[in-house]
Structures are given as structure tokens and as C-alpha cells.
């Protein structure tokens, strides 16, 4: 298992958290996503995956949810 | 047409706005819901309806969405 932590900006509530979890969770290697919500700042998002994640794919998934990797 | 304005607390983002709009819009008399989002404060929500709205039903719908009428 690989663990990747990214910082995501713009998340303010549980709906935001759910949207990010859903998009990242749709990546085939991803087995778990946990979010430490920090409204008004960047939120650390920890992603557990079966193999090393492609940085561009992670950024694209977060962007798809409507947020940005900082 | 009747217009009712309520103040809703706890809404922080467009997802919150969508959740409140969805629940209020499900009330049979409601034809339009507009939200002036104020993250960190109460947000005025203006509801247009074909007849006078039941206060308890409005509160229940907002509560169902996960927020509170102030």
C-alpha cells in the first residue's frame, strides 16, 4: 500500500469533502481517502492506494471535484 | 405568488446552497428558491410559492438539508 498526502484548497464543508472523496476514490488504484477538513485554509487529504499514484491523475480528480491541489 | 425570505445558518458553499434549494424546491407550493450565500454567517433564502408557506414545513425542509432557519 502507498500513502499520498496532498493539500486541497477551497473545501468548506462535508459536501466538499464528499465530492473530493468520490473523485479520488474513482481512481482505480485508490482504496481509501481521508480528509482533515480545514474550512478557509487548505485541507490535508490522505490517499491510500495499491500502487504509486500519478500526480497528474490526482490533480485532475481534485479539479474535477471543483477544488485545487496546492 | 408569495415571497418568503428566511435566514439560514451553516451554509458555506455551492453544495450547501444546492442542498437547501433541493429540499425547499420539493415543497409542492414552491416555484423558485434563491440563495444569497454568506459563508460564516446566515444566508438569506428567498422562496417564491403559489400560496402562503407553512413555517414548520419550511423549517423541516431546511433541517432535512442539514441547516437551520435562524
Backbone of each chain as ProteinMPNN parsed JSONL, in Angstrom:
{"seq_chain_A": "XXXXXXXXXXXXXXXXXXXXXXXXXXXXXXXXXXXXXXXXXXXXXXXXXXXXXXXXXXXXXXXXXXXXXX", "coords_chain_A": {"N_chain_A": [[0.838, -1.201, 0.0], [0.443, 2.257, -0.722], [0.817, 5.517, 0.559], [-0.362, 8.734, 0.029], [-0.169, 12.165, 0.59], [-1.945, 15.077, 0.001], [-2.499, 18.644, -0.35], [-5.467, 20.354, -0.345], [-7.234, 23.075, -1.622], [-10.031, 25.278, -0.942], [-12.095, 23.708, 0.061], [-14.941, 23.613, 2.043], [-16.918, 22.37, 3.513], [-18.783, 19.415, 4.557], [-19.966, 18.468, 2.224], [-18.194, 19.241, 0.278], [-16.006, 17.754, 1.012], [-17.05, 15.194, 0.552], [-17.328, 15.291, -2.217], [-14.681, 15.453, -3.138], [-13.65, 13.079, -2.074], [-15.157, 11.248, -3.556], [-14.326, 11.661, -6.235], [-11.532, 11.155, -6.107], [-11.619, 8.589, -5.092], [-12.539, 7.224, -7.259], [-10.385, 6.7, -8.82], [-8.536, 3.996, -10.145], [-6.477, 2.76, -8.569], [-6.919, 3.564, -6.012], [-7.714, 2.975, -2.65], [-8.581, 4.071, -0.278], [-9.649, 7.187, 1.052], [-8.948, 9.901, 3.044], [-9.987, 12.856, 4.705], [-8.964, 15.828, 6.246], [-10.735, 18.196, 7.229], [-10.376, 21.657, 6.756], [-11.845, 24.394, 6.89], [-11.578, 27.406, 5.034], [-8.891, 27.281, 4.752], [-6.123, 25.259, 3.473], [-6.906, 21.817, 3.091], [-5.619, 18.836, 4.367], [-5.425, 15.891, 2.497], [-5.473, 12.495, 2.615], [-4.462, 9.782, 0.771], [-4.864, 6.428, 0.177], [-3.388, 3.855, -1.667], [-3.024, 1.13, -4.013], [-0.798, 1.186, -5.552], [1.875, 3.422, -6.568], [0.686, 6.713, -7.068], [-0.311, 8.546, -9.975], [0.657, 11.792, -10.345], [-0.555, 13.746, -11.995], [-3.022, 12.595, -12.51], [-4.163, 12.579, -10.001], [-4.322, 15.331, -9.485], [-6.077, 16.014, -11.543], [-8.39, 14.674, -10.759], [-9.071, 15.977, -8.384], [-9.479, 18.512, -9.377], [-11.644, 18.0, -11.022], [-13.581, 17.556, -9.095], [-13.923, 20.114, -8.321], [-12.051, 21.565, -6.932], [-8.691, 22.474, -5.849], [-5.361, 21.254, -6.0], [-2.821, 22.231, -3.884]], "CA_chain_A": [[0.0, 0.0, 0.0], [1.13, 3.54, -0.792], [0.026, 6.617, 1.113], [-0.023, 10.025, -0.553], [-0.929, 13.263, 1.189], [-1.974, 16.306, -0.799], [-3.238, 19.738, 0.283], [-6.503, 20.799, -1.278], [-7.831, 24.357, -1.208], [-11.401, 25.597, -1.344], [-13.102, 22.838, 0.666], [-15.505, 24.321, 3.199], [-17.946, 21.632, 4.272], [-18.854, 17.972, 4.338], [-20.289, 18.189, 0.818], [-16.933, 19.404, -0.457], [-15.237, 16.566, 1.388], [-17.634, 14.041, -0.146], [-17.058, 15.418, -3.655], [-13.269, 15.115, -3.345], [-13.511, 11.638, -1.817], [-15.774, 10.496, -4.648], [-13.493, 11.725, -7.447], [-10.266, 10.444, -5.867], [-11.962, 7.174, -4.895], [-12.821, 6.614, -8.56], [-9.121, 6.277, -9.451], [-8.513, 2.537, -9.95], [-5.53, 2.303, -7.541], [-7.224, 4.137, -4.702], [-8.522, 2.129, -1.77], [-9.144, 4.848, 0.821], [-9.366, 8.625, 1.027], [-9.403, 10.557, 4.267], [-9.879, 14.312, 4.607], [-8.98, 16.582, 7.505], [-11.328, 19.437, 6.71], [-9.924, 22.942, 7.311], [-12.519, 25.435, 6.106], [-10.861, 28.675, 4.981], [-7.46, 27.03, 4.528], [-6.019, 24.019, 2.711], [-7.241, 20.611, 3.849], [-4.822, 17.674, 4.003], [-6.183, 14.731, 2.026], [-4.585, 11.338, 2.592], [-4.967, 8.808, -0.191], [-4.212, 5.115, 0.235], [-3.538, 3.218, -2.98], [-2.316, -0.144, -4.182], [0.494, 1.494, -6.175], [2.199, 4.86, -6.643], [-0.31, 7.447, -7.851], [0.134, 9.516, -10.966], [0.378, 13.129, -9.83], [-1.487, 14.451, -12.884], [-4.35, 11.987, -12.339], [-4.667, 13.058, -8.708], [-4.705, 16.737, -9.686], [-7.255, 16.06, -12.417], [-9.557, 14.221, -9.986], [-9.424, 17.055, -7.45], [-10.014, 19.574, -10.228], [-12.972, 17.521, -11.44], [-14.482, 17.773, -7.951], [-14.131, 21.552, -8.201], [-11.071, 22.114, -5.986], [-7.348, 22.59, -6.398], [-4.228, 20.77, -5.203], [-1.873, 23.332, -3.675]], "C_chain_A": [[0.876, 1.255, 0.0], [0.229, 4.599, -0.188], [0.545, 7.931, 0.551], [-0.824, 11.094, 0.168], [-0.809, 14.496, 0.316], [-2.697, 17.381, 0.012], [-4.193, 20.325, -0.733], [-7.13, 22.087, -0.75], [-9.282, 24.461, -1.654], [-12.477, 24.73, -0.729], [-13.629, 23.494, 1.946], [-16.438, 23.468, 4.045], [-17.925, 20.149, 3.927], [-19.211, 17.587, 2.915], [-19.038, 18.263, -0.031], [-16.062, 18.163, -0.244], [-15.729, 15.341, 0.603], [-17.312, 14.088, -1.635], [-15.62, 15.021, -3.968], [-13.033, 13.616, -3.138], [-14.039, 10.812, -2.993], [-14.869, 10.481, -5.882], [-12.18, 10.969, -7.25], [-10.523, 8.943, -5.736], [-12.248, 6.449, -6.2], [-11.547, 6.224, -9.307], [-8.909, 4.793, -9.138], [-7.592, 2.041, -8.829], [-5.94, 2.684, -6.129], [-8.144, 3.237, -3.884], [-9.169, 2.916, -0.633], [-8.741, 6.313, 0.687], [-9.83, 9.199, 2.352], [-9.067, 12.041, 4.211], [-9.897, 14.909, 6.008], [-9.437, 17.992, 7.135], [-10.895, 20.671, 7.497], [-10.608, 24.067, 6.547], [-11.722, 26.736, 6.156], [-9.366, 28.513, 4.78], [-7.346, 25.791, 3.637], [-6.293, 22.839, 3.634], [-6.333, 19.471, 3.414], [-5.741, 16.5, 3.618], [-5.2, 13.568, 1.905], [-5.226, 10.238, 1.757], [-4.169, 7.516, -0.043], [-4.461, 4.42, -1.094], [-2.685, 1.961, -3.065], [-0.965, 0.055, -4.86], [0.686, 3.001, -6.185], [1.18, 5.571, -7.528], [0.341, 8.396, -8.849], [-0.308, 10.906, -10.509], [-0.672, 13.864, -10.678], [-2.905, 13.906, -12.723], [-4.988, 12.453, -11.034], [-5.149, 14.497, -8.842], [-5.978, 16.844, -10.521], [-8.518, 15.661, -11.65], [-10.026, 15.316, -9.032], [-10.055, 18.216, -8.22], [-11.441, 19.234, -10.67], [-14.006, 17.741, -10.332], [-14.749, 19.259, -7.727], [-13.161, 22.24, -7.242], [-9.682, 22.071, -6.612], [-6.315, 22.009, -5.453], [-3.225, 21.909, -5.117], [-0.456, 22.795, -3.586]], "O_chain_A": [[1.921, 1.295, 0.649], [-0.984, 4.583, -0.398], [1.744, 8.206, 0.593], [-2.034, 10.948, 0.341], [0.289, 14.905, -0.06], [-3.425, 17.066, 0.954], [-3.8, 20.736, -1.825], [-7.508, 22.175, 0.419], [-9.703, 23.817, -2.616], [-13.662, 24.972, -0.96], [-12.853, 23.88, 2.821], [-16.72, 23.82, 5.19], [-17.133, 19.702, 3.097], [-18.821, 16.522, 2.437], [-18.839, 17.458, -0.941], [-15.476, 17.613, -1.176], [-14.937, 14.564, 0.069], [-17.052, 13.053, -2.25], [-15.367, 14.33, -4.955], [-12.322, 12.971, -3.909], [-13.441, 9.806, -3.375], [-14.665, 9.436, -6.499], [-11.76, 10.221, -8.133], [-9.735, 8.128, -6.215], [-12.208, 5.22, -6.258], [-11.606, 5.506, -10.306], [-9.082, 4.373, -7.993], [-7.879, 1.021, -8.204], [-5.372, 2.184, -5.158], [-9.196, 2.799, -4.349], [-10.184, 2.491, -0.081], [-7.63, 6.63, 0.261], [-10.981, 9.005, 2.744], [-8.003, 12.433, 3.732], [-10.727, 14.55, 6.844], [-8.634, 18.854, 6.78], [-11.023, 20.731, 8.72], [-10.006, 24.642, 5.64], [-11.242, 27.122, 7.222], [-8.647, 29.504, 4.651], [-8.35, 25.319, 3.102], [-5.949, 22.869, 4.815], [-6.269, 19.158, 2.226], [-6.695, 16.175, 4.325], [-4.212, 13.654, 1.175], [-6.359, 9.822, 1.996], [-2.941, 7.522, -0.129], [-5.587, 4.391, -1.592], [-1.751, 1.764, -2.287], [-0.085, -0.8, -4.76], [-0.225, 3.759, -5.853], [0.848, 5.089, -8.611], [1.401, 8.966, -8.594], [-1.497, 11.159, -10.313], [-1.565, 14.52, -10.141], [-3.876, 14.66, -12.791], [-6.194, 12.689, -10.968], [-6.234, 14.846, -8.378], [-6.849, 17.666, -10.237], [-9.585, 16.235, -11.863], [-11.225, 15.556, -8.889], [-11.031, 18.819, -7.774], [-12.322, 20.094, -10.682], [-15.161, 18.071, -10.604], [-15.692, 19.623, -7.025], [-13.411, 23.358, -6.793], [-9.524, 21.679, -7.768], [-6.375, 22.237, -4.245], [-2.825, 22.482, -6.13], [0.487, 23.567, -3.411]]}, "seq_chain_B": "XXXXXXXXXXXXXXXXXXXXXXXXXXXXXXXXXXXXXXXXXXXXXXXXXXXXXXXXXXXXXXXXXXXXXX", "coords_chain_B": {"N_chain_B": [[-48.607, 34.876, -6.399], [-46.402, 34.226, -3.688], [-43.862, 35.584, -1.673], [-41.299, 34.535, 0.411], [-38.878, 35.219, 2.818], [-36.19, 33.741, 4.427], [-33.669, 33.24, 6.977], [-30.809, 31.368, 6.848], [-28.578, 29.354, 8.62], [-25.186, 28.097, 8.61], [-24.544, 27.432, 6.012], [-22.023, 27.039, 3.649], [-21.014, 26.798, 1.077], [-21.4, 26.241, -2.508], [-22.436, 23.647, -2.678], [-23.888, 23.394, -0.339], [-25.785, 25.327, -0.772], [-27.091, 24.187, -2.971], [-28.186, 21.922, -1.751], [-30.044, 22.994, 0.06], [-31.719, 24.364, -1.704], [-32.744, 22.196, -3.115], [-34.225, 20.738, -1.193], [-36.114, 22.663, -0.295], [-37.283, 23.266, -2.714], [-38.683, 20.974, -3.178], [-41.021, 21.196, -1.812], [-44.5, 21.312, -2.35], [-45.775, 23.791, -3.001], [-43.776, 25.459, -3.794], [-42.119, 27.442, -6.175], [-39.775, 28.708, -6.856], [-36.44, 29.124, -5.649], [-34.11, 31.195, -4.195], [-30.778, 31.879, -3.241], [-28.676, 33.835, -1.247], [-25.605, 33.495, -0.776], [-23.738, 33.532, 2.181], [-21.006, 32.745, 3.47], [-20.038, 31.659, 6.695], [-21.822, 33.223, 8.024], [-25.351, 33.993, 8.435], [-27.391, 33.053, 5.667], [-29.503, 34.749, 3.473], [-32.454, 33.349, 2.216], [-34.621, 33.273, -0.393], [-37.871, 32.445, -1.084], [-40.147, 31.596, -3.523], [-43.587, 31.066, -3.9], [-46.71, 29.422, -4.691], [-48.697, 29.743, -2.867], [-49.22, 30.823, 0.551], [-46.598, 29.817, 2.68], [-46.182, 27.057, 4.924], [-44.755, 27.547, 7.983], [-43.548, 25.596, 9.639], [-43.127, 23.525, 7.829], [-41.289, 24.661, 6.117], [-39.133, 25.052, 7.854], [-38.636, 22.376, 8.483], [-37.816, 21.383, 6.005], [-35.423, 22.776, 5.554], [-33.971, 21.866, 7.716], [-33.839, 19.175, 7.048], [-32.099, 19.328, 4.91], [-29.843, 19.783, 6.313], [-29.3, 22.125, 7.639], [-30.119, 25.211, 9.426], [-32.94, 27.219, 10.161], [-32.757, 30.529, 11.131]], "CA_chain_B": [[-47.31, 34.4, -5.914], [-45.998, 34.692, -2.366], [-42.412, 35.527, -1.487], [-40.923, 34.381, 1.822], [-37.425, 35.226, 2.997], [-35.728, 33.169, 5.697], [-32.213, 33.283, 7.152], [-30.346, 30.005, 7.112], [-27.191, 29.324, 9.088], [-24.373, 26.899, 8.382], [-24.252, 27.192, 4.593], [-20.686, 27.556, 3.37], [-20.559, 26.671, -0.316], [-22.431, 25.954, -3.506], [-23.094, 22.372, -2.382], [-24.857, 23.688, 0.715], [-26.838, 26.07, -1.464], [-27.844, 23.225, -3.778], [-28.934, 21.034, -0.848], [-31.182, 23.756, 0.583], [-32.619, 24.587, -2.842], [-33.396, 20.935, -3.467], [-35.241, 20.388, -0.184], [-37.209, 23.648, -0.326], [-37.94, 23.13, -4.017], [-39.534, 19.777, -3.159], [-42.328, 21.542, -1.23], [-45.392, 21.413, -3.511], [-46.158, 25.177, -3.368], [-42.593, 26.273, -4.111], [-41.797, 27.539, -7.606], [-38.4, 29.191, -7.048], [-35.677, 29.35, -4.423], [-32.828, 31.851, -4.487], [-29.923, 31.931, -2.052], [-27.575, 34.801, -1.271], [-24.679, 32.769, 0.101], [-22.89, 34.282, 3.104], [-20.296, 31.76, 4.292], [-19.643, 32.156, 8.013], [-22.915, 33.992, 8.623], [-26.608, 33.437, 7.913], [-27.634, 33.364, 4.258], [-30.903, 34.952, 3.152], [-33.007, 32.453, 1.203], [-35.918, 33.797, -0.82], [-38.68, 31.346, -1.623], [-41.369, 32.013, -4.217], [-44.541, 29.955, -3.84], [-48.044, 29.716, -5.222], [-49.537, 30.133, -1.724], [-48.509, 31.059, 1.819], [-45.903, 28.603, 3.111], [-46.264, 26.645, 6.329], [-43.477, 27.805, 8.615], [-42.966, 24.339, 10.124], [-42.674, 22.751, 6.666], [-40.063, 25.307, 5.637], [-38.073, 24.706, 8.811], [-38.341, 20.941, 8.349], [-37.073, 21.174, 4.753], [-34.063, 23.282, 5.762], [-33.368, 20.923, 8.646], [-33.586, 17.965, 6.249], [-30.892, 19.607, 4.112], [-28.694, 19.793, 7.225], [-29.041, 23.504, 8.084], [-31.083, 25.687, 10.403], [-33.536, 28.548, 9.986], [-32.476, 31.352, 12.328]], "C_chain_B": [[-46.993, 35.033, -4.556], [-44.476, 34.589, -2.284], [-42.111, 35.5, 0.011], [-39.408, 34.437, 1.902], [-37.083, 34.692, 4.382], [-34.209, 33.344, 5.771], [-31.74, 31.913, 7.598], [-28.883, 30.037, 7.526], [-26.486, 28.04, 8.674], [-24.027, 26.617, 6.938], [-22.906, 27.825, 4.236], [-20.323, 27.563, 1.891], [-21.718, 26.349, -1.241], [-23.138, 24.628, -3.3], [-24.181, 22.562, -1.338], [-26.077, 24.364, 0.092], [-27.722, 25.093, -2.256], [-28.709, 22.32, -2.905], [-30.182, 21.727, -0.32], [-32.208, 24.006, -0.523], [-33.413, 23.329, -3.171], [-34.52, 20.612, -2.487], [-36.413, 21.365, -0.21], [-37.999, 23.518, -1.634], [-38.868, 21.931, -4.088], [-40.886, 20.048, -2.499], [-43.29, 21.846, -2.385], [-45.722, 22.845, -3.954], [-44.996, 25.972, -3.934], [-42.287, 26.25, -5.606], [-40.359, 28.007, -7.848], [-37.733, 29.409, -5.7], [-34.394, 30.071, -4.826], [-32.078, 32.083, -3.184], [-28.855, 33.001, -2.256], [-26.552, 34.273, -0.27], [-23.741, 33.702, 0.869], [-22.1, 33.306, 3.974], [-19.866, 32.387, 5.623], [-20.704, 32.988, 8.696], [-24.23, 33.346, 8.168], [-26.791, 33.913, 6.467], [-29.12, 33.597, 4.042], [-31.339, 34.011, 2.007], [-34.405, 32.963, 0.869], [-36.676, 32.703, -1.572], [-39.932, 31.933, -2.276], [-42.314, 30.812, -4.243], [-45.91, 30.4, -4.336], [-49.012, 30.097, -4.106], [-48.645, 30.318, -0.501], [-47.858, 29.742, 2.283], [-46.126, 28.32, 4.599], [-44.864, 26.752, 6.936], [-42.777, 26.508, 9.054], [-42.424, 23.496, 8.962], [-41.383, 23.329, 6.103], [-38.894, 24.952, 6.555], [-37.659, 23.245, 8.676], [-37.508, 20.675, 7.096], [-35.621, 21.629, 4.909], [-33.293, 22.338, 6.683], [-32.974, 19.632, 7.916], [-32.309, 18.126, 5.41], [-29.649, 19.655, 4.997], [-28.361, 21.169, 7.766], [-30.177, 23.955, 9.0], [-31.62, 27.063, 10.028], [-33.311, 29.325, 11.279], [-33.623, 32.31, 12.577]], "O_chain_B": [[-47.276, 36.206, -4.313], [-43.882, 33.625, -2.766], [-42.604, 36.331, 0.774], [-38.723, 33.768, 1.128], [-37.63, 35.148, 5.386], [-33.549, 33.567, 4.756], [-32.212, 31.371, 8.598], [-28.053, 30.665, 6.869], [-27.128, 27.021, 8.42], [-23.296, 25.669, 6.652], [-22.682, 29.007, 4.495], [-19.402, 28.276, 1.494], [-22.862, 26.205, -0.81], [-24.295, 24.474, -3.689], [-25.257, 21.972, -1.43], [-27.225, 24.025, 0.383], [-28.95, 25.174, -2.208], [-29.835, 21.989, -3.275], [-31.253, 21.124, -0.257], [-33.413, 23.875, -0.306], [-34.606, 23.393, -3.467], [-35.627, 20.258, -2.893], [-37.571, 20.951, -0.156], [-39.224, 23.644, -1.65], [-39.741, 21.868, -4.954], [-41.801, 19.231, -2.607], [-42.922, 22.571, -3.309], [-45.926, 23.092, -5.143], [-45.2, 27.047, -4.497], [-42.207, 25.187, -6.223], [-39.786, 27.744, -8.905], [-38.374, 29.823, -4.734], [-33.671, 29.603, -5.705], [-32.666, 32.436, -2.162], [-28.214, 33.062, -3.305], [-26.622, 34.565, 0.924], [-23.05, 34.538, 0.287], [-22.49, 33.06, 5.116], [-19.386, 33.52, 5.654], [-20.514, 33.419, 9.834], [-24.214, 32.265, 7.579], [-26.397, 35.021, 6.103], [-29.929, 32.737, 4.388], [-30.671, 33.907, 0.979], [-35.263, 33.069, 1.745], [-36.189, 32.128, -2.546], [-40.68, 32.678, -1.644], [-41.909, 29.693, -4.562], [-46.219, 31.59, -4.389], [-50.044, 30.713, -4.372], [-47.456, 30.001, -0.533], [-48.496, 28.689, 2.275], [-46.24, 29.236, 5.413], [-43.917, 26.128, 6.459], [-41.572, 26.346, 8.864], [-41.392, 22.837, 9.094], [-40.496, 22.594, 5.667], [-37.81, 24.597, 6.093], [-36.475, 22.918, 8.746], [-36.602, 19.842, 7.115], [-34.7, 20.951, 4.452], [-32.118, 22.05, 6.457], [-31.9, 19.078, 8.151], [-31.546, 17.177, 5.23], [-28.527, 19.578, 4.495], [-27.27, 21.378, 8.296], [-31.082, 23.18, 9.31], [-30.868, 27.953, 9.631], [-33.627, 28.852, 12.37], [-33.583, 33.086, 13.532]]}, "name": "protein", "num_of_chains": 2, "seq": "XXXXXXXXXXXXXXXXXXXXXXXXXXXXXXXXXXXXXXXXXXXXXXXXXXXXXXXXXXXXXXXXXXXXXXXXXXXXXXXXXXXXXXXXXXXXXXXXXXXXXXXXXXXXXXXXXXXXXXXXXXXXXXXXXXXXXXXXXXXX"}
